[in-house]
Amino acid sequence: MDCAAALCAAAAAAVVWYVVLFFRLRRRRRRRMSPPLPPGPTGLPVVGSLLSLPPELHLHFTELARTYGPIYRIRLGRKLAVVVSSPALAREVLRDNDLAMSAHDMPAVGRLYSYGGSDMLYSPVGPTWRMLRRICVREVLSPSSLDAAYGMWRREVRAAVRHLGASAGREVEVGTQMFVTVLNVITSMLWKDALEAGDGEDRGRVGREFRELMGEITELIGQPNVSDLFPALARFDLQGKERKMARVMERLDGVFNSVIERKRRKNKEAAEKGGEKDLLDHMLRLEEEGGDGKTPFTMAHVKALLTDIFVAGTETTSDTMEWAMAEMLLNPEIMRLAQLELDQVVGRDDVVEDSHLPKLRYLGAVIKETLRLHPIVPLLIPHRPTETCTIGGYTVPKGSSVFLNAWAIHRDPSVWKDPLVFDPERFLGADVGLDFNGSNFGYIPFGSGRRICAGIPVAERMATYILATLLHSFDWTVPEGTLLDLTERFAVTMKMAKPLVAIPTPRLHNPEQYL
């Protein structure tokens, strides 16, 4: 017993010695660092603040900012995270230190998602990233490309109206219907072959399946992973997240392989007939040529870029529209004003066209206010400094993770009047000057700087067109006895914890106008 007691005492002393040494060394490192690290919670040895993290990370980070200020550090395992939650400091990160902060922090599962870092999201700024962004901007996101794709948009949105018309008076899952519509639009733009989702139950089933697939990808990217927090343990994949992502990507890769094989078979015939080219045609030609003469372009780049477009384009756009519909259902007067504008601009005897969109100022304000109160990527994509920077008078070390809490900035009472009130009027008026270009750091739903989201033009145009058509075609109500639940579910993208269910009722003089 004496021997056992002695061993226990020795072990306890060793633990105490280790903890004391740990804090002494950390204090010594901080004293040597000038300027110092940002303030923040002390955390535990080895694990830091990891054990205290709740699922709703954006809320937790906002609470910590109330204690430690608009910039603070938090140790998550072996990773140092720095969280910024004020417009002035966001400017320092995204503009003043744009180049040093231009890398995105790629999680372990991101290597699988991005085909080994071959995509636009996780590629470091350099020749490959510039080539991928150039392909996207020129072939998909340019005004001429969007104009050329309008016929496809029109077809798919009208198919959605027909489906909802057949469901009139019955409950529909709004997010799923919007997701499959956006998915069809994007698929048409990429390879001019819309997802054959059919009508009725089949359309909803296919939409749910694809939405679940995209949701799995974003959740796996956004969830804490031991492999990221303790790099020495990464090879063991202790939580199995890389294995899960591998299975998800295998399913998505199967879809891509099938489409690419079909494309290759049709390309010769299309070339002989001088057929119209789409983005996939362009990428396959570039892949066959080995690149643009300066930068290699491989099949991994083709698939990684397709993945970026699908995940970023479908989830973010459909989630934004679901939040907008939920807020308008909660605030019926706002829906009434949006529909009144549509009646004035479009009329009840006509259909919404692309040419009407610039005149729908109030509906545009509804979408902007939706993205203020419910930014779809609430912490943006974490940045990873490629060199040590000074932000807000504090050292932000090279290789740390830098989070910009757009959710907190958009609800800051020092920036926004009545920040928790859904009020589209705040975006109207000649002197407002708030848009999506990232120049006002109090409003950064798409980020700012060289890493600003490349898909802003298509996202804004698509969301406005689809919402305008659905509000013009139908009145919307919640099922009797149902209370709207706007609880958020945090992942990389912000979702409604409970999917929105609503009932469409035709409102046009001629319900067959959109047929």
C-alpha positions as CSV (number, residue, x, y, z in Angstrom):
1,M,0.0,0.0,0.0
2,D,2.9,2.4,0.9
3,C,4.4,1.7,-2.5
4,A,1.1,2.2,-4.3
5,A,0.6,5.5,-2.4
6,A,4.0,6.6,-3.3
7,L,3.4,5.9,-7.0
8,C,0.1,7.8,-6.9
9,A,1.8,10.7,-5.2
10,A,4.6,10.7,-7.8
11,A,2.1,10.5,-10.6
12,A,0.1,13.4,-9.2
13,A,3.3,15.4,-8.8
14,A,4.2,14.7,-12.4
15,V,0.8,16.0,-13.6
16,V,1.1,19.1,-11.5
17,W,4.6,19.7,-12.7
18,Y,3.5,19.3,-16.3
19,V,0.6,21.7,-15.9
20,V,2.8,24.3,-14.2
21,L,5.5,23.9,-16.9
22,F,2.9,24.2,-19.7
23,F,1.6,27.5,-18.4
24,R,5.1,28.9,-17.6
25,L,6.3,28.1,-21.2
26,R,3.1,29.6,-22.7
27,R,3.5,32.8,-20.6
28,R,7.1,33.0,-21.6
29,R,6.3,32.7,-25.3
30,R,3.6,35.4,-25.0
31,R,6.1,37.7,-23.2
32,R,8.5,37.3,-26.1
33,M,5.8,37.9,-28.7
34,S,5.4,41.6,-29.6
35,P,2.7,42.6,-30.1
36,P,1.0,39.9,-28.0
37,L,-1.6,37.4,-29.0
38,P,-5.2,38.5,-28.7
39,P,-6.9,37.9,-25.3
40,G,-9.1,34.8,-24.9
41,P,-10.1,31.9,-22.6
42,T,-7.3,30.1,-20.9
43,G,-8.6,26.6,-21.7
44,L,-7.2,23.3,-20.5
45,P,-3.8,21.8,-21.2
46,V,-3.6,19.9,-24.5
47,V,-7.3,20.2,-25.4
48,G,-7.7,24.0,-24.9
49,S,-11.4,25.1,-25.1
50,L,-12.3,22.1,-27.2
51,L,-14.5,20.4,-24.5
52,S,-16.6,23.5,-24.0
53,L,-17.6,24.0,-27.7
54,P,-21.4,23.8,-28.3
55,P,-22.9,22.7,-31.7
56,E,-24.0,26.3,-32.5
57,L,-20.5,27.7,-32.9
58,H,-21.5,31.1,-34.2
59,L,-23.5,31.8,-31.0
60,H,-20.7,30.6,-28.8
61,F,-18.2,32.8,-30.6
62,T,-20.5,35.8,-30.3
63,E,-20.8,35.2,-26.6
64,L,-17.0,35.1,-26.2
65,A,-16.7,38.4,-28.0
66,R,-18.8,40.0,-25.3
67,T,-16.2,38.9,-22.8
68,Y,-12.9,39.3,-24.7
69,G,-13.7,41.9,-27.3
70,P,-13.9,42.0,-31.1
71,I,-10.8,40.0,-31.6
72,Y,-9.8,37.1,-29.4
73,R,-8.0,33.8,-29.6
74,I,-9.3,30.4,-28.6
75,R,-7.1,27.2,-28.4
76,L,-8.8,24.2,-30.0
77,G,-6.5,21.2,-29.4
78,R,-3.3,22.1,-31.1
79,K,-4.9,24.6,-33.3
80,L,-5.0,28.3,-32.5
81,A,-8.1,30.1,-33.8
82,V,-8.5,33.8,-33.9
83,V,-12.1,35.2,-34.1
84,V,-12.9,38.7,-35.5
85,S,-16.3,40.2,-35.0
86,S,-16.2,43.9,-35.9
87,P,-16.3,45.7,-39.3
88,A,-13.0,47.6,-38.6
89,L,-11.1,44.4,-37.8
90,A,-12.8,42.6,-40.7
91,R,-11.4,45.3,-42.9
92,E,-7.9,44.7,-41.5
93,V,-8.2,41.0,-42.3
94,L,-9.9,41.1,-45.7
95,R,-8.4,44.3,-47.2
96,D,-5.3,45.5,-45.3
97,N,-3.8,42.0,-45.1
98,D,-5.6,40.5,-48.1
99,L,-2.7,38.7,-49.6
100,A,-1.3,37.3,-46.3
101,M,-4.9,36.1,-45.4
102,S,-5.8,34.8,-48.9
103,A,-5.4,31.1,-48.1
104,H,-8.4,29.1,-46.8
105,D,-7.8,26.7,-43.9
106,M,-8.4,23.3,-45.5
107,P,-9.8,20.6,-43.1
108,A,-8.8,17.0,-43.4
109,V,-12.1,16.1,-45.1
110,G,-11.5,19.0,-47.5
111,R,-8.7,17.1,-49.2
112,L,-11.3,14.5,-50.3
113,Y,-14.0,17.1,-51.1
114,S,-11.5,19.1,-53.3
115,Y,-9.9,16.1,-55.0
116,G,-6.6,16.8,-53.2
117,G,-6.9,20.6,-53.1
118,S,-7.7,20.9,-56.9
119,D,-10.7,23.1,-56.4
120,M,-11.2,26.9,-56.3
121,L,-12.2,27.0,-52.6
122,Y,-9.0,25.4,-51.1
123,S,-6.4,26.1,-53.8
124,P,-3.9,28.6,-52.6
125,V,-3.8,31.9,-54.5
126,G,-1.6,31.3,-57.5
127,P,-1.7,30.3,-61.2
128,T,-4.0,27.3,-60.6
129,W,-6.5,29.3,-58.5
130,R,-6.5,32.1,-61.0
131,M,-7.1,29.7,-63.9
132,L,-10.0,28.0,-62.0
133,R,-11.6,31.4,-61.1
134,R,-11.1,32.6,-64.7
135,I,-13.0,29.5,-66.0
136,C,-15.8,30.1,-63.6
137,V,-16.2,33.8,-64.2
138,R,-15.9,33.6,-68.0
139,E,-17.9,30.5,-68.7
140,V,-20.6,30.5,-66.0
141,L,-20.8,33.9,-64.2
142,S,-20.2,36.5,-66.9
143,P,-23.3,38.6,-67.8
144,S,-23.2,37.1,-71.4
145,S,-23.2,33.6,-70.0
146,L,-26.1,34.3,-67.6
147,D,-28.0,35.9,-70.5
148,A,-27.4,32.9,-72.6
149,A,-28.6,30.6,-69.9
150,Y,-31.8,32.5,-69.2
151,G,-33.9,30.2,-71.4
152,M,-32.9,27.2,-69.3
153,W,-33.7,29.1,-66.1
154,R,-37.1,30.0,-67.4
155,R,-37.8,26.4,-68.3
156,E,-36.9,25.0,-64.9
157,V,-38.6,27.7,-62.9
158,R,-41.8,27.2,-64.9
159,A,-41.5,23.4,-64.2
160,A,-41.4,24.3,-60.5
161,V,-44.5,26.5,-60.9
162,R,-46.4,23.6,-62.6
163,H,-45.4,21.2,-59.8
164,L,-46.5,23.6,-57.1
165,G,-49.7,24.4,-59.0
166,A,-50.5,20.7,-58.9
167,S,-49.8,20.8,-55.2
168,A,-52.0,23.8,-54.5
169,G,-53.8,23.7,-51.2
170,R,-51.4,21.0,-49.9
171,E,-48.4,21.3,-47.7
172,V,-45.0,21.4,-49.5
173,E,-41.5,21.4,-48.1
174,V,-40.3,24.8,-49.5
175,G,-36.6,24.2,-49.2
176,T,-36.7,20.9,-51.1
177,Q,-38.7,22.4,-53.9
178,M,-36.3,25.4,-54.2
179,F,-33.3,23.1,-54.0
180,V,-34.4,20.9,-56.9
181,T,-35.2,24.0,-59.0
182,V,-31.8,25.5,-58.3
183,L,-30.2,22.1,-58.9
184,N,-31.9,21.8,-62.3
185,V,-30.9,25.3,-63.3
186,I,-27.2,24.7,-62.4
187,T,-27.2,21.3,-64.1
188,S,-28.6,22.9,-67.2
189,M,-25.9,25.6,-67.2
190,L,-23.1,23.1,-66.7
191,W,-24.1,20.4,-69.2
192,K,-27.4,21.5,-70.7
193,D,-29.1,18.4,-69.5
194,A,-31.4,19.1,-66.5
195,L,-31.8,16.6,-63.8
196,E,-34.7,14.4,-64.9
197,A,-36.5,14.7,-61.6
198,G,-40.0,14.4,-63.1
199,D,-43.0,15.7,-61.3
200,G,-44.9,15.0,-58.2
201,E,-43.4,12.6,-55.7
202,D,-40.4,11.8,-57.9
203,R,-39.4,15.4,-58.0
204,G,-39.5,15.7,-54.3
205,R,-37.6,12.4,-53.7
206,V,-34.8,13.3,-56.1
207,G,-34.5,16.8,-54.5
208,R,-34.3,15.4,-51.0
209,E,-31.6,12.8,-52.1
210,F,-29.4,15.4,-53.6
211,R,-30.0,17.9,-50.8
212,E,-29.0,15.3,-48.3
213,L,-25.8,14.6,-50.3
214,M,-24.9,18.3,-50.4
215,G,-25.9,18.6,-46.7
216,E,-23.6,15.7,-45.7
217,I,-20.7,17.4,-47.5
218,T,-21.1,20.8,-45.9
219,E,-21.7,19.3,-42.4
220,L,-18.6,17.1,-42.6
221,I,-16.5,20.1,-43.7
222,G,-18.0,22.2,-40.8
223,Q,-17.9,19.8,-37.9
224,P,-14.9,19.7,-35.5
225,N,-12.5,16.9,-36.4
226,V,-9.8,15.5,-34.2
227,S,-7.6,15.1,-37.3
228,D,-7.6,18.9,-37.7
229,L,-7.2,19.8,-34.0
230,F,-4.5,17.2,-33.4
231,P,-2.5,16.8,-36.6
232,A,-0.4,14.0,-35.1
233,L,-3.5,11.9,-34.9
234,A,-4.8,12.7,-38.4
235,R,-3.6,9.4,-39.9
236,F,-5.9,7.4,-37.6
237,D,-9.2,9.3,-38.6
238,L,-10.5,8.6,-35.1
239,Q,-14.0,10.0,-35.7
240,G,-14.3,8.3,-39.1
241,K,-15.1,11.6,-40.8
242,E,-12.7,11.1,-43.7
243,R,-14.2,7.7,-44.3
244,K,-17.7,9.2,-44.3
245,M,-16.6,11.9,-46.7
246,A,-14.9,9.3,-49.0
247,R,-18.2,7.5,-49.2
248,V,-20.2,10.7,-50.0
249,M,-17.6,11.7,-52.6
250,E,-17.7,8.3,-54.2
251,R,-21.4,8.7,-54.8
252,L,-20.9,12.2,-56.3
253,D,-17.9,11.0,-58.3
254,G,-20.1,8.3,-59.8
255,V,-22.5,11.0,-61.0
256,F,-19.7,13.0,-62.6
257,N,-18.2,9.9,-64.3
258,S,-21.5,9.0,-65.8
259,V,-22.1,12.5,-67.1
260,I,-18.5,12.9,-68.4
261,E,-18.7,9.5,-70.2
262,R,-21.9,10.6,-71.9
263,K,-20.4,13.9,-72.8
264,R,-17.4,12.3,-74.4
265,R,-19.6,10.1,-76.5
266,K,-21.7,13.1,-77.7
267,N,-18.8,15.5,-78.3
268,K,-17.8,14.2,-81.7
269,E,-21.4,14.4,-83.0
270,A,-21.8,17.9,-81.5
271,A,-18.6,19.0,-83.1
272,E,-19.7,17.8,-86.5
273,K,-23.0,19.7,-86.2
274,G,-21.4,22.8,-84.7
275,G,-23.5,22.3,-81.5
276,E,-23.6,24.8,-78.7
277,K,-20.9,24.3,-76.0
278,D,-21.4,24.4,-72.3
279,L,-19.1,24.6,-69.3
280,L,-18.3,20.9,-69.2
281,D,-17.4,20.9,-72.9
282,H,-15.0,23.7,-72.3
283,M,-13.4,22.0,-69.3
284,L,-13.1,18.6,-71.0
285,R,-11.4,20.3,-74.0
286,L,-9.0,22.1,-71.6
287,E,-8.3,18.9,-69.8
288,E,-7.5,17.1,-73.1
289,E,-5.1,19.9,-74.1
290,G,-3.4,19.6,-70.6
291,G,-4.2,23.1,-69.5
292,D,-4.0,26.7,-70.9
293,G,-0.3,26.4,-71.9
294,K,0.9,27.8,-68.6
295,T,-1.0,25.9,-65.9
296,P,-1.9,22.2,-66.0
297,F,-5.6,21.3,-65.9
298,T,-6.5,17.7,-65.0
299,M,-9.6,15.6,-64.6
300,A,-9.2,16.2,-60.8
301,H,-9.6,20.0,-61.6
302,V,-12.7,19.2,-63.7
303,K,-14.4,17.3,-60.9
304,A,-13.3,19.6,-58.1
305,L,-14.6,22.6,-60.0
306,L,-17.9,20.9,-60.6
307,T,-18.1,20.0,-56.9
308,D,-17.5,23.6,-55.9
309,I,-20.3,24.9,-58.2
310,F,-22.8,22.3,-57.1
311,V,-22.2,22.6,-53.4
312,A,-21.8,26.4,-53.3
313,G,-24.5,27.0,-55.9
314,T,-27.3,24.7,-54.7
315,E,-27.1,24.8,-50.9
316,T,-26.5,28.5,-50.4
317,T,-29.1,29.7,-52.9
318,S,-31.9,27.4,-51.9
319,D,-31.2,28.0,-48.2
320,T,-31.3,31.8,-48.7
321,M,-34.7,31.5,-50.4
322,E,-36.0,29.2,-47.7
323,W,-35.0,31.8,-45.0
324,A,-36.6,34.6,-47.1
325,M,-39.9,32.8,-47.4
326,A,-39.8,32.0,-43.7
327,E,-39.3,35.6,-42.8
328,M,-42.1,36.8,-45.1
329,L,-44.5,34.2,-43.7
330,L,-43.6,35.4,-40.2
331,N,-44.1,39.0,-41.4
332,P,-47.1,38.9,-43.8
333,E,-47.0,42.6,-44.5
334,I,-43.6,42.2,-46.0
335,M,-44.8,39.5,-48.3
336,R,-47.8,41.7,-49.2
337,L,-45.5,44.6,-50.2
338,A,-43.3,42.2,-52.3
339,Q,-46.3,40.9,-54.1
340,L,-47.7,44.5,-54.6
341,E,-44.4,45.4,-56.2
342,L,-44.7,42.4,-58.5
343,D,-48.2,43.4,-59.5
344,Q,-47.0,46.9,-60.4
345,V,-43.9,45.8,-62.3
346,V,-45.2,42.6,-63.9
347,G,-49.0,42.7,-63.6
348,R,-51.2,39.7,-63.0
349,D,-51.8,39.0,-66.7
350,D,-48.1,38.6,-67.5
351,V,-45.2,36.4,-66.2
352,V,-42.0,37.4,-64.5
353,E,-39.1,37.7,-66.9
354,D,-35.4,38.4,-66.4
355,S,-36.0,42.0,-67.6
356,H,-38.2,42.7,-64.6
357,L,-35.6,41.9,-62.0
358,P,-33.8,45.3,-61.9
359,K,-37.1,47.0,-61.2
360,L,-37.9,44.8,-58.2
361,R,-36.1,46.9,-55.6
362,Y,-38.2,45.9,-52.6
363,L,-37.8,42.2,-53.3
364,G,-34.0,42.8,-53.7
365,A,-34.1,44.4,-50.3
366,V,-35.9,41.4,-48.9
367,I,-33.0,39.2,-50.1
368,K,-30.3,41.5,-48.8
369,E,-32.1,41.7,-45.4
370,T,-32.3,37.9,-45.4
371,L,-28.6,37.6,-45.9
372,R,-28.0,40.2,-43.1
373,L,-30.0,38.3,-40.5
374,H,-29.3,34.8,-41.8
375,P,-25.9,34.9,-43.5
376,I,-25.7,31.5,-45.2
377,V,-22.0,31.0,-44.2
378,P,-22.1,32.7,-40.7
379,L,-18.4,32.4,-40.0
380,L,-17.4,32.7,-43.7
381,I,-14.7,30.2,-44.8
382,P,-11.8,30.3,-42.2
383,H,-8.7,32.0,-43.5
384,R,-5.2,30.7,-42.8
385,P,-2.4,33.4,-42.7
386,T,0.6,32.5,-44.9
387,E,2.7,34.9,-42.7
388,T,2.3,36.4,-39.3
389,C,0.2,39.5,-39.3
390,T,-0.9,42.2,-36.9
391,I,-4.6,42.7,-36.5
392,G,-6.2,45.2,-34.1
393,G,-2.8,45.6,-32.4
394,Y,-2.4,41.8,-31.8
395,T,-0.3,39.1,-33.4
396,V,-2.1,36.6,-35.5
397,P,0.4,33.8,-36.1
398,K,1.1,32.2,-39.5
399,G,-0.9,29.0,-39.9
400,S,-3.6,29.9,-37.4
401,S,-7.3,29.7,-38.3
402,V,-9.0,33.1,-38.7
403,F,-12.8,33.2,-38.4
404,L,-14.8,36.3,-39.4
405,N,-18.1,36.2,-37.5
406,A,-20.4,37.7,-40.1
407,W,-23.4,36.6,-38.1
408,A,-22.3,38.8,-35.2
409,I,-21.3,41.7,-37.3
410,H,-24.7,41.7,-39.1
411,R,-26.4,41.8,-35.7
412,D,-24.2,44.4,-34.0
413,P,-26.4,47.2,-32.5
414,S,-23.5,49.7,-33.0
415,V,-23.7,49.0,-36.8
416,W,-27.4,48.3,-37.3
417,K,-30.5,49.9,-35.9
418,D,-32.9,47.3,-34.3
419,P,-30.6,44.5,-35.6
420,L,-32.9,41.6,-34.7
421,V,-35.8,43.1,-36.6
422,F,-36.4,41.8,-40.2
423,D,-36.7,45.1,-42.0
424,P,-36.0,45.3,-45.8
425,E,-36.6,49.0,-45.7
426,R,-33.1,49.5,-44.2
427,F,-31.7,48.6,-47.7
428,L,-33.8,51.1,-49.6
429,G,-33.0,54.7,-50.2
430,A,-30.5,56.5,-52.4
431,D,-28.0,56.9,-49.5
432,V,-27.8,53.3,-48.4
433,G,-25.2,52.1,-50.8
434,L,-25.1,48.5,-49.4
435,D,-24.5,45.7,-51.9
436,F,-22.7,42.4,-52.0
437,N,-19.3,43.6,-53.2
438,G,-17.7,43.5,-49.8
439,S,-16.8,47.2,-49.7
440,N,-18.8,47.9,-46.6
441,F,-17.4,45.7,-43.8
442,G,-20.5,45.9,-41.7
443,Y,-22.2,43.7,-44.4
444,I,-20.2,40.8,-45.7
445,P,-22.5,37.9,-46.5
446,F,-20.2,36.8,-49.4
447,G,-16.9,37.9,-47.8
448,S,-14.5,40.5,-49.3
449,G,-11.1,40.8,-51.0
450,R,-9.6,38.4,-53.5
451,R,-11.4,35.5,-51.9
452,I,-14.9,37.0,-52.2
453,C,-17.4,34.5,-53.4
454,A,-17.2,34.3,-57.3
455,G,-20.8,33.2,-57.6
456,I,-22.5,36.5,-56.4
457,P,-23.9,37.5,-59.8
458,V,-25.6,34.1,-60.4
459,A,-26.8,33.7,-56.8
460,E,-28.4,37.1,-56.7
461,R,-30.0,36.8,-60.1
462,M,-31.2,33.3,-59.6
463,A,-32.6,33.9,-56.1
464,T,-34.5,37.0,-57.2
465,Y,-35.9,35.4,-60.3
466,I,-37.1,32.2,-58.5
467,L,-38.6,34.1,-55.5
468,A,-40.3,36.7,-57.7
469,T,-41.9,33.9,-59.8
470,L,-43.1,32.0,-56.7
471,L,-44.5,35.1,-55.0
472,H,-46.1,36.3,-58.2
473,S,-47.7,32.9,-58.9
474,F,-48.9,31.9,-55.4
475,D,-50.1,33.2,-52.1
476,W,-48.3,31.4,-49.3
477,T,-49.6,30.4,-45.8
478,V,-48.4,28.1,-43.0
479,P,-50.5,25.1,-42.2
480,E,-53.2,25.8,-39.6
481,G,-52.1,25.5,-36.1
482,T,-48.4,25.6,-37.1
483,L,-45.9,27.9,-35.4
484,L,-43.0,29.0,-37.6
485,D,-39.7,27.8,-36.1
486,L,-36.8,30.0,-37.2
487,T,-34.3,28.0,-35.1
488,E,-30.9,27.8,-36.8
489,R,-28.8,24.7,-37.4
490,F,-25.1,25.5,-37.7
491,A,-22.9,23.9,-40.2
492,V,-20.7,25.5,-42.9
493,T,-24.0,26.8,-44.2
494,M,-26.8,28.1,-41.9
495,K,-29.9,26.0,-42.3
496,M,-33.3,26.0,-40.7
497,A,-33.3,23.4,-37.9
498,K,-36.9,22.5,-38.9
499,P,-37.6,22.5,-42.7
500,L,-40.1,25.1,-43.8
501,V,-43.5,23.7,-44.7
502,A,-46.1,26.0,-46.4
503,I,-49.2,25.9,-48.6
504,P,-49.3,27.5,-52.0
505,T,-52.5,28.9,-53.4
506,P,-52.7,30.2,-57.0
507,R,-53.1,34.0,-57.2
508,L,-53.1,34.9,-60.9
509,H,-56.1,35.6,-63.1
510,N,-55.0,32.8,-65.4
511,P,-53.2,30.0,-63.4
512,E,-51.9,28.6,-66.7
513,Q,-49.8,31.6,-67.6
514,Y,-46.6,29.8,-66.6
515,L,-47.4,26.6,-68.5
